[in-house]
């Protein structure tokens, strides 16, 4: 009897241990899934911060209407932003190593500066750093920050950077399957050979989608310019773009081409990233040059949310 009781207790103990092992492995012999990563919204960040970006850069010769040397930098290779909480200051570092620091206590706006809705600007010397609050369909995004840095490289000449930064989607949290279409908003500016400057935000539109299974993105831009103070609209054409999501990351880059009528001299590119949990938000910087449309040189942002 003692032998029989002992045998039953051993069998029961073995069954209990097996159940615990299976439970610890997620059941059915599988591996327990890791908890989803947590993200802090930009508005809730405290203390010193550091951000990587994706950007579009170009050269600006003041007074000439000449924008040139457009190029893109992939996410992580663009402008780097460091924030110091003690004095509420920002230090921007360009891809070529150039650095400028901005502090509200030393920022002196020029006499002609006009406040822009959803934008805050800091000035130091001849440099300007502007931060825009990203809004899509009236909803403020949580994980993306937009920046524009005009960095003077010699009197009358600047290197400008249009960039998207923020809280990028963690690699392990990036969707690996399926597709997603994003609600979008577009902003930007343009110049033509006649020296006119245009805003693109109010009348332009954009679309953006991602194929996470294939690791690709696609986008369209329909650009329309408005000269401040002039109600007339100037169409600048439609453009389509495709790009590739970086392997093991949240960034992407791609090229833009003009839709019909096709102008082979047109060049364009975009560079951006996915932000927040499960690539909930997306943003990219873009540029287009089109000699057939009055020497168009345009650049700006597209942002989106699932």
Beta strands, then each sheet from edge to edge (+ up, - down):
strand 1: 49-51
strand 2: 53-61
strand 3: 66-73
strand 4: 80-84
strand 5: 89-93
strand 6: 99-103
strand 7: 119-124
strand 8: 127-132
strand 9: 135-136
strand 10: 139-140
strand 11: 144-154
strand 12: 157-166
strand 13: 179-191
strand 14: 197-199
strand 15: 205-211
strand 16: 216-226
strand 17: 233-245
strand 18: 251-258
strand 19: 267-275
strand 20: 281-290
strand 21: 296-305
sheet 1: 1+ 4- 5+ 6-
sheet 2: 3+ 2- 12+ 11- 8+ 7-
sheet 3: 9+ 10-
sheet 4: 14+ 13- 15+ 16- 17+ 18- 19+ 20- 21+
end
